[in-house]
C-alpha cells in the first residue's frame, strides 16, 4: 500500500542531505536565471504531481509526462490547461455534447459540487460549492499558443508566463460564451470558473468569480443537432477576435450593444427595465452618432428592413418596436407603465419578442464587424427603404 505522506517526507529528507541535488539546482539557476527558492518550489510541485500519479491505476505511463512538464516550464513552453465553468441560461437534451475536440458542455454532477484533489491532505482546503441555479458545466482543455516575445524579461517572467496561459484560456471561454449567447435567446452567463494546468509553476486550482444574480432568467435547450450551428457562430467569432477582444482597440457598436443586451438580463428591475435596456442595445446598432430627432422612426424602420432580409415580417417587427419604444420612453422619463390591463404572460411574451429582435440584430452585426462602418451600413439600409 502506497503511503503518500511517507513518500513526501522521504523526498524532502533525501534532497536536504543530497549534495548532488543542490548541484542540480545551481546548474539550473545558472542556465535559466532562476532563484533557488523558485526551483525548490518547482521540484516540490513535481513531487506532488508524481504522488498523484502513484495513486492512479497505471502510474508508469504518466511519470515521464510529469517530468517533461518540468522542462517545459523551465523553457517556458506552454502546458495543457483546463477550465471548468458553471454556465447559466441553457439546459441540455443529453448528458454531454462535444462542441469541439477540446471543449464539451455537460450536465452538472455531484462531483462538481466540491473541490477534490488527491493531495489535499498536504494542507489544502476543501472548498464546498453551494447549490445554485446553473445546471450546466462548460469544460475546455487546450495548450495555449504563447509567444516567447510576449513574456517579460524580468525575475517575474515565469509568473507572467503562467498568467499568459491563463489569459488565453479565459479568452477561449469568452468566445464560447458569446457563441452560446447569440445562438438562441437565453441569460447565458459564466458564473464560477475553476482553472488548472499541468504546469508546475503554480500547483492546484484557481477559483474565480461568484454566482451572480440574474434578474431576468431565460433558458433554452441544446440538442445534438444544434452543435454544428453553434460551432459555425464560434468560427465567426474567432475570425473577428482581433476586433472584438483586443483590449487596445476602442469600443465598437457591437460590444456596446452587447453590454446593454447583458444588462437586460442582469440588471433589469422589471419588464419595463428589460425593454429599456434592449431598446438601448438596438440604438447602439441602428442609430448614427449625429442623429438626434425622429429616433424611434429611424430605429424601427431600419431594424424591420434588415430583419426582412432574413425572412421576418417587417410590419410585425415595426409594431413590436413602436410599442417597445413607447414603454422605454415612459419608463426612462420616470413614468409608470400600466400593465394591469394585460395578462402577465402576454407582457413576458412581448418582452421576449423585443429581446429576440436584439439578439438576431447582434448576430447579423457580428458578421459586419471589421467589414464596414456602422454609419455606411445604416446609409445603405436607408436607401433601401
PyMOL commands that set and color helices and strands:
alter all, ss='L'
color gray80, all
select helices_A, chain A and resi 4-16+19-32+36-54+60-74+110-113+118-122+148-150+157-183+224-239+241-244+253-266+271-286+295-308+314-332+344-368+374-384
alter helices_A, ss='H'
color red, helices_A
select strands_A, chain A and resi 80-88+90-92+96-100+103-107+136-143+189-197+206-208+220-222
alter strands_A, ss='S'
color yellow, strands_A
deselect
rebuild
show_as cartoon
